Amino acid sequence: MSVTFQPPSRSLTNRDIQFIALAVVLLISLAVGLVFINLKLEHGGDFYVHWVAARGFLFEKVDPYSGQVPARVQQLVYAGGAQPGQEPFFLDTPFQLLPFYYPFALFSDPAFARAVFTMLLDLALLALAVLSLVLTEWKAPLIFTVPFLILAVFNFYAWEAIQEASPVLILGLVYAGILFALRNDMDEVAGALLAASLYYWEVGGPFLVLVLLRVYAEKRSRVFAGFFMLSFILFFISFLSYPYWIIPFLRAAVNNLRADFGLNLFKFFAQVWPAHGGTLAWVFIISLIVALGYEWSLARTGDERRFYWTAGLSLAAAPLLGFRTEMEHLAVLIIPLALMLSIVHDRWNRHGNLLTLLLMLIMFIVPWSLSLFAVGRLGAWAEEITYIFLPLTTVVGLYWIRWWAIRPPRTWKDLANQL
């Protein structure tokens, strides 16, 4: 007797409809809940500078790079003008990326607009944590997956990014998406993501340079096709709506560079060695640039393992290159941190469980402890240590696991330790 198999029905069953309806209700409830929670948050200048610029341009024809934008943002954030050492909030985002903020400019209430945007940041942060774990291909048991997700979502630097409503969390997700797309031969997607990531150079500049070097060396023309296709559309729209934006943008970018705010390696060295801090900072930066150049030359044509490790190093090294940046920008370092933890766990299998959990605990507790108990007493000194802790620890950790990250096991001892 022959058996015939019926193809699955293309129509949705009642159970399918119920499941979809439940998922939609839960998603809407989560979004509404996050919006109401975010309404209680303060600060948010990183979002307000884009919201004010987009709303002013759309409804009042205000030049987004004019002095009116920082003046309005300072009033929202500081209830007055910025004081010395505070961020002046000059818009230095290229105009072709400003349309991404137009939907939020439709909200007239700044607090509500910020809450909606922060809700998206919350979801982007969770997606960044999950995708960082996926990139490692780490088959971590639940006892490690849950602590890692807690570390990624609730660490001090991610909280700072949420407090400031910083788009750096979306940018981190874009960086992780680029790595994922390149690994899975989704070249056009990788190119489009590159086109959407061309701002906040102090966060991802070295990473983007490495990606472009790699793509050029591998002659992956489809990546460039995706990049130029989206870039052309964005630039066409930007020049159509504001033909002369480049000069005002460059002027605002220069003004932002001249402003005295934020954190960098020079301030840290000046706190530790007041007399010779500048010289020592330059020595450190030049040494790091040489190391990056060497790793880039190997990763440009190396295998996937080496490229992934070098990409993590490029992200971790960016805050140590002397560019002025901010605490919340360090949230993207969850990408290299996931790689480091996965290698530690898999390489030292006998003691890896305890060591991995211990590293997670240190990465979580130290920055929060410094922020809660030391900054108020020691001021700038503790703030500089909090800033330097994560990138420096991550760079050291990446070099610690470098051999096992870029090479498969080669000796019987390596193989035995992984059993």
ROPA-289450 format. One record per residue (C-alpha): residue in three letters; x, y, z; residue number from 1. Coordinates in steps of 0.02 Angstrom, whole numbers, plus 50000, padded with zeros to 5 digits. Layout:
% residues N
SITE,ALA,X,Y,Z,NUM
...
***
This chain:
% residues 419
SITE,MET,50000,50000,50000,1
SITE,SER,50074,50166,49949,2
SITE,VAL,50076,50309,50069,3
SITE,THR,50049,50485,50006,4
SITE,PHE,50106,50635,50104,5
SITE,GLN,50000,50790,50097,6
SITE,PRO,50095,50953,50085,7
SITE,PRO,50070,51067,50234,8
SITE,SER,49923,51183,50220,9
SITE,ARG,49965,51361,50173,10
SITE,SER,49817,51429,50270,11
SITE,LEU,49839,51476,50451,12
SITE,THR,49758,51366,50581,13
SITE,ASN,49665,51435,50730,14
SITE,ARG,49815,51390,50839,15
SITE,ASP,49931,51487,50723,16
SITE,ILE,49818,51639,50729,17
SITE,GLN,49807,51630,50919,18
SITE,PHE,49997,51617,50934,19
SITE,ILE,50025,51766,50817,20
SITE,ALA,49895,51869,50909,21
SITE,LEU,49976,51827,51077,22
SITE,ALA,50149,51873,51011,23
SITE,VAL,50084,52039,50943,24
SITE,VAL,49997,52080,51107,25
SITE,LEU,50153,52037,51207,26
SITE,LEU,50263,52142,51091,27
SITE,ILE,50147,52291,51102,28
SITE,SER,50135,52274,51290,29
SITE,LEU,50325,52266,51303,30
SITE,ALA,50344,52421,51194,31
SITE,VAL,50214,52520,51292,32
SITE,GLY,50291,52466,51457,33
SITE,LEU,50465,52519,51401,34
SITE,VAL,50400,52688,51342,35
SITE,PHE,50319,52723,51511,36
SITE,ILE,50476,52669,51603,37
SITE,ASN,50585,52777,51490,38
SITE,LEU,50477,52929,51525,39
SITE,LYS,50555,52932,51699,40
SITE,LEU,50734,52943,51632,41
SITE,GLU,50830,53106,51631,42
SITE,HIS,50966,53177,51518,43
SITE,GLY,50954,53113,51337,44
SITE,GLY,51057,53248,51252,45
SITE,ASP,51125,53127,51120,46
SITE,PHE,50948,53103,51059,47
SITE,TYR,50887,53281,51085,48
SITE,VAL,51022,53354,50973,49
SITE,HIS,50955,53249,50828,50
SITE,TRP,50773,53274,50875,51
SITE,VAL,50789,53463,50887,52
SITE,ALA,50888,53471,50724,53
SITE,ALA,50764,53361,50629,54
SITE,ARG,50610,53449,50699,55
SITE,GLY,50683,53621,50670,56
SITE,PHE,50727,53579,50491,57
SITE,LEU,50560,53499,50449,58
SITE,PHE,50442,53623,50530,59
SITE,GLU,50539,53786,50546,60
SITE,LYS,50667,53774,50406,61
SITE,VAL,50806,53798,50535,62
SITE,ASP,50981,53753,50479,63
SITE,PRO,51019,53595,50581,64
SITE,TYR,51201,53649,50598,65
SITE,SER,51161,53824,50659,66
SITE,GLY,51184,53886,50836,67
SITE,GLN,50996,53875,50869,68
SITE,VAL,51005,53686,50886,69
SITE,PRO,51136,53674,51026,70
SITE,ALA,51052,53821,51116,71
SITE,ARG,50884,53730,51119,72
SITE,VAL,50963,53564,51169,73
SITE,GLN,51059,53644,51312,74
SITE,GLN,50897,53718,51375,75
SITE,LEU,50816,53545,51371,76
SITE,VAL,50962,53456,51455,77
SITE,TYR,51038,53586,51571,78
SITE,ALA,50890,53706,51589,79
SITE,GLY,51010,53841,51530,80
SITE,GLY,51175,53862,51438,81
SITE,ALA,51313,53731,51447,82
SITE,GLN,51446,53762,51578,83
SITE,PRO,51634,53730,51552,84
SITE,GLY,51664,53544,51536,85
SITE,GLN,51486,53507,51483,86
SITE,GLU,51439,53448,51309,87
SITE,PRO,51380,53592,51198,88
SITE,PHE,51281,53474,51084,89
SITE,PHE,51336,53533,50913,90
SITE,LEU,51258,53422,50780,91
SITE,ASP,51401,53334,50690,92
SITE,THR,51300,53196,50607,93
SITE,PRO,51307,53197,50415,94
SITE,PHE,51144,53265,50346,95
SITE,GLN,51109,53109,50241,96
SITE,LEU,51082,53012,50404,97
SITE,LEU,50969,53141,50487,98
SITE,PRO,50810,53075,50400,99
SITE,PHE,50819,52922,50513,100
SITE,TYR,50763,53041,50652,101
SITE,TYR,50618,53118,50554,102
SITE,PRO,50487,52994,50623,103
SITE,PHE,50531,53048,50801,104
SITE,ALA,50522,53232,50750,105
SITE,LEU,50336,53207,50723,106
SITE,PHE,50314,53199,50912,107
SITE,SER,50301,53374,50983,108
SITE,ASP,50335,53320,51163,109
SITE,PRO,50524,53298,51183,110
SITE,ALA,50508,53181,51333,111
SITE,PHE,50388,53065,51241,112
SITE,ALA,50494,53067,51083,113
SITE,ARG,50646,53022,51188,114
SITE,ALA,50549,52882,51275,115
SITE,VAL,50498,52804,51108,116
SITE,PHE,50675,52815,51041,117
SITE,THR,50745,52741,51201,118
SITE,MET,50623,52597,51186,119
SITE,LEU,50705,52557,51019,120
SITE,LEU,50875,52571,51104,121
SITE,ASP,50819,52445,51235,122
SITE,LEU,50773,52321,51099,123
SITE,ALA,50933,52359,51003,124
SITE,LEU,51037,52325,51159,125
SITE,LEU,50955,52156,51183,126
SITE,ALA,50979,52115,50999,127
SITE,LEU,51162,52170,51010,128
SITE,ALA,51190,52053,51159,129
SITE,VAL,51110,51905,51069,130
SITE,LEU,51199,51938,50904,131
SITE,SER,51368,51959,50992,132
SITE,LEU,51341,51787,51067,133
SITE,VAL,51291,51715,50898,134
SITE,LEU,51449,51783,50817,135
SITE,THR,51558,51686,50938,136
SITE,GLU,51475,51521,50888,137
SITE,TRP,51491,51482,51073,138
SITE,LYS,51377,51339,51122,139
SITE,ALA,51366,51405,51298,140
SITE,PRO,51253,51316,51423,141
SITE,LEU,51112,51414,51502,142
SITE,ILE,51217,51445,51657,143
SITE,PHE,51330,51557,51551,144
SITE,THR,51205,51625,51425,145
SITE,VAL,51095,51706,51557,146
SITE,PRO,51239,51791,51653,147
SITE,PHE,51312,51854,51488,148
SITE,LEU,51146,51930,51435,149
SITE,ILE,51130,52011,51606,150
SITE,LEU,51308,52080,51590,151
SITE,ALA,51274,52144,51414,152
SITE,VAL,51108,52227,51453,153
SITE,PHE,51137,52293,51629,154
SITE,ASN,51321,52340,51629,155
SITE,PHE,51367,52518,51680,156
SITE,TYR,51412,52577,51504,157
SITE,ALA,51250,52513,51428,158
SITE,TRP,51154,52602,51566,159
SITE,GLU,51245,52763,51524,160
SITE,ALA,51197,52741,51342,161
SITE,ILE,51014,52717,51390,162
SITE,GLN,51021,52868,51506,163
SITE,GLU,51090,52978,51368,164
SITE,ALA,50977,52898,51235,165
SITE,SER,51135,52872,51133,166
SITE,PRO,51118,52797,50958,167
SITE,VAL,51283,52707,50992,168
SITE,LEU,51180,52554,51042,169
SITE,ILE,51102,52548,50869,170
SITE,LEU,51274,52579,50796,171
SITE,GLY,51343,52431,50895,172
SITE,LEU,51204,52323,50825,173
SITE,VAL,51251,52384,50650,174
SITE,TYR,51434,52336,50680,175
SITE,ALA,51382,52163,50738,176
SITE,GLY,51266,52151,50588,177
SITE,ILE,51411,52192,50470,178
SITE,LEU,51514,52049,50543,179
SITE,PHE,51366,51931,50533,180
SITE,ALA,51325,51981,50353,181
SITE,LEU,51505,51962,50294,182
SITE,ARG,51519,51791,50375,183
SITE,ASN,51359,51731,50292,184
SITE,ASP,51395,51804,50119,185
SITE,MET,51258,51935,50134,186
SITE,ASP,51370,52061,50046,187
SITE,GLU,51239,52187,49991,188
SITE,VAL,51170,52193,50168,189
SITE,ALA,51345,52220,50237,190
SITE,GLY,51371,52363,50115,191
SITE,ALA,51206,52446,50161,192
SITE,LEU,51249,52432,50346,193
SITE,LEU,51418,52512,50311,194
SITE,ALA,51330,52659,50228,195
SITE,ALA,51220,52682,50381,196
SITE,SER,51367,52679,50503,197
SITE,LEU,51465,52828,50439,198
SITE,TYR,51459,52935,50595,199
SITE,TYR,51526,52926,50774,200
SITE,TRP,51699,52894,50700,201
SITE,GLU,51778,52896,50872,202
SITE,VAL,51678,52738,50912,203
SITE,GLY,51701,52631,50757,204
SITE,GLY,51828,52717,50644,205
SITE,PRO,51964,52582,50660,206
SITE,PHE,51835,52444,50642,207
SITE,LEU,51766,52518,50480,208
SITE,VAL,51942,52540,50409,209
SITE,LEU,51977,52356,50441,210
SITE,VAL,51813,52303,50359,211
SITE,LEU,51850,52407,50204,212
SITE,LEU,52027,52337,50193,213
SITE,ARG,51960,52161,50206,214
SITE,VAL,51821,52186,50079,215
SITE,TYR,51943,52266,49955,216
SITE,ALA,52070,52126,49976,217
SITE,GLU,51937,51993,49947,218
SITE,LYS,51867,52090,49797,219
SITE,ARG,51690,52075,49864,220
SITE,SER,51613,52196,49741,221
SITE,ARG,51436,52163,49802,222
SITE,VAL,51480,52245,49969,223
SITE,PHE,51530,52404,49877,224
SITE,ALA,51372,52390,49771,225
SITE,GLY,51263,52386,49927,226
SITE,PHE,51363,52528,50003,227
SITE,PHE,51353,52644,49853,228
SITE,MET,51172,52602,49817,229
SITE,LEU,51109,52657,49989,230
SITE,SER,51235,52800,49997,231
SITE,PHE,51175,52867,49830,232
SITE,ILE,50993,52863,49887,233
SITE,LEU,51033,52949,50053,234
SITE,PHE,51143,53082,49973,235
SITE,PHE,51017,53113,49834,236
SITE,ILE,50880,53144,49961,237
SITE,SER,50993,53252,50069,238
SITE,PHE,51051,53364,49927,239
SITE,LEU,50874,53375,49861,240
SITE,SER,50810,53442,50027,241
SITE,TYR,50965,53541,50081,242
SITE,PRO,51089,53567,49937,243
SITE,TYR,51223,53661,50034,244
SITE,TRP,51238,53559,50194,245
SITE,ILE,51419,53501,50179,246
SITE,ILE,51505,53666,50229,247
SITE,PRO,51391,53697,50381,248
SITE,PHE,51415,53515,50431,249
SITE,LEU,51605,53529,50423,250
SITE,ARG,51599,53692,50521,251
SITE,ALA,51492,53611,50657,252
SITE,ALA,51607,53459,50662,253
SITE,VAL,51759,53572,50689,254
SITE,ASN,51669,53668,50826,255
SITE,ASN,51626,53504,50910,256
SITE,LEU,51808,53448,50903,257
SITE,ARG,51864,53610,50983,258
SITE,ALA,51740,53596,51127,259
SITE,ASP,51815,53545,51293,260
SITE,PHE,51710,53400,51355,261
SITE,GLY,51714,53211,51360,262
SITE,LEU,51850,53086,51401,263
SITE,ASN,52008,53028,51315,264
SITE,LEU,52174,52944,51348,265
SITE,PHE,52267,53108,51370,266
SITE,LYS,52158,53156,51518,267
SITE,PHE,52190,52987,51599,268
SITE,PHE,52380,53000,51581,269
SITE,ALA,52374,53180,51643,270
SITE,GLN,52287,53119,51801,271
SITE,VAL,52414,52980,51831,272
SITE,TRP,52574,53070,51778,273
SITE,PRO,52540,53258,51777,274
SITE,ALA,52717,53304,51722,275
SITE,HIS,52741,53182,51579,276
SITE,GLY,52563,53124,51542,277
SITE,GLY,52555,53198,51367,278
SITE,THR,52718,53117,51311,279
SITE,LEU,52673,52948,51384,280
SITE,ALA,52501,52956,51305,281
SITE,TRP,52579,52984,51134,282
SITE,VAL,52698,52838,51161,283
SITE,PHE,52553,52726,51206,284
SITE,ILE,52446,52784,51059,285
SITE,ILE,52586,52763,50931,286
SITE,SER,52625,52590,50998,287
SITE,LEU,52441,52542,50985,288
SITE,ILE,52430,52610,50807,289
SITE,VAL,52582,52506,50757,290
SITE,ALA,52503,52351,50836,291
SITE,LEU,52339,52385,50746,292
SITE,GLY,52428,52409,50580,293
SITE,TYR,52516,52243,50603,294
SITE,GLU,52355,52152,50646,295
SITE,TRP,52263,52234,50502,296
SITE,SER,52397,52177,50379,297
SITE,LEU,52371,51997,50437,298
SITE,ALA,52182,52005,50449,299
SITE,ARG,52162,52086,50278,300
SITE,THR,52191,51919,50191,301
SITE,GLY,52184,51802,50341,302
SITE,ASP,52050,51676,50382,303
SITE,GLU,51884,51715,50465,304
SITE,ARG,51947,51682,50641,305
SITE,ARG,52087,51808,50626,306
SITE,PHE,51973,51940,50548,307
SITE,TYR,51843,51920,50686,308
SITE,TRP,51974,51936,50823,309
SITE,THR,52052,52089,50740,310
SITE,ALA,51880,52169,50720,311
SITE,GLY,51854,52149,50907,312
SITE,LEU,52027,52223,50940,313
SITE,SER,51988,52372,50827,314
SITE,LEU,51830,52412,50926,315
SITE,ALA,51919,52393,51093,316
SITE,ALA,52068,52498,51038,317
SITE,ALA,51966,52646,50972,318
SITE,PRO,51939,52729,51144,319
SITE,LEU,52127,52714,51178,320
SITE,LEU,52182,52810,51022,321
SITE,GLY,52164,52981,51101,322
SITE,PHE,51999,53033,51020,323
SITE,ARG,51879,53122,51135,324
SITE,THR,51733,53010,51173,325
SITE,GLU,51604,52977,51308,326
SITE,MET,51569,52841,51434,327
SITE,GLU,51414,52775,51345,328
SITE,HIS,51512,52744,51185,329
SITE,LEU,51599,52597,51269,330
SITE,ALA,51437,52496,51264,331
SITE,VAL,51487,52427,51092,332
SITE,LEU,51631,52332,51173,333
SITE,ILE,51511,52193,51217,334
SITE,ILE,51556,52124,51044,335
SITE,PRO,51741,52088,51083,336
SITE,LEU,51698,52045,51263,337
SITE,ALA,51586,51903,51202,338
SITE,LEU,51730,51834,51098,339
SITE,MET,51850,51842,51244,340
SITE,LEU,51732,51753,51364,341
SITE,SER,51692,51616,51238,342
SITE,ILE,51876,51577,51207,343
SITE,VAL,51915,51577,51394,344
SITE,HIS,51774,51454,51426,345
SITE,ASP,51817,51337,51283,346
SITE,ARG,52007,51343,51303,347
SITE,TRP,52018,51312,51489,348
SITE,ASN,51880,51186,51502,349
SITE,ARG,51928,51119,51674,350
SITE,HIS,51934,51290,51755,351
SITE,GLY,51846,51386,51617,352
SITE,ASN,51676,51381,51700,353
SITE,LEU,51735,51469,51857,354
SITE,LEU,51852,51585,51763,355
SITE,THR,51717,51639,51640,356
SITE,LEU,51593,51678,51778,357
SITE,LEU,51729,51769,51876,358
SITE,LEU,51772,51879,51725,359
SITE,MET,51588,51920,51698,360
SITE,LEU,51573,51968,51881,361
SITE,ILE,51727,52081,51873,362
SITE,MET,51667,52166,51714,363
SITE,PHE,51499,52198,51795,364
SITE,ILE,51547,52248,51972,365
SITE,VAL,51703,52356,51947,366
SITE,PRO,51628,52494,51837,367
SITE,TRP,51469,52503,51942,368
SITE,SER,51571,52511,52103,369
SITE,LEU,51681,52649,52035,370
SITE,SER,51531,52749,51977,371
SITE,LEU,51428,52728,52136,372
SITE,PHE,51562,52740,52269,373
SITE,ALA,51720,52818,52198,374
SITE,VAL,51670,52954,52075,375
SITE,GLY,51580,53056,52208,376
SITE,ARG,51735,53051,52320,377
SITE,LEU,51878,53057,52197,378
SITE,GLY,51795,53153,52055,379
SITE,ALA,51885,53158,51888,380
SITE,TRP,52015,53031,51943,381
SITE,ALA,51886,52893,51972,382
SITE,GLU,51791,52942,51814,383
SITE,GLU,51948,52922,51709,384
SITE,ILE,51981,52750,51785,385
SITE,THR,51801,52699,51750,386
SITE,TYR,51822,52755,51570,387
SITE,ILE,51989,52669,51541,388
SITE,PHE,51944,52507,51631,389
SITE,LEU,51838,52422,51498,390
SITE,PRO,51938,52457,51338,391
SITE,LEU,52106,52424,51421,392
SITE,THR,52045,52263,51502,393
SITE,THR,51968,52207,51338,394
SITE,VAL,52127,52240,51237,395
SITE,VAL,52233,52146,51365,396
SITE,GLY,52106,52005,51368,397
SITE,LEU,52102,51992,51178,398
SITE,TYR,52291,51977,51171,399
SITE,TRP,52283,51849,51312,400
SITE,ILE,52170,51734,51208,401
SITE,ARG,52245,51784,51039,402
SITE,TRP,52331,51618,51002,403
SITE,TRP,52176,51513,51033,404
SITE,ALA,52059,51638,50950,405
SITE,ILE,52148,51641,50782,406
SITE,ARG,52211,51461,50776,407
SITE,PRO,52124,51294,50795,408
SITE,PRO,52199,51173,50924,409
SITE,ARG,52368,51108,50861,410
SITE,THR,52441,51001,51001,411
SITE,TRP,52379,50850,51095,412
SITE,LYS,52375,50957,51254,413
SITE,ASP,52260,51084,51172,414
SITE,LEU,52145,50945,51114,415
SITE,ALA,52147,50862,51285,416
SITE,ASN,52099,51024,51372,417
SITE,GLN,51948,51044,51259,418
SITE,LEU,51880,50871,51296,419
***
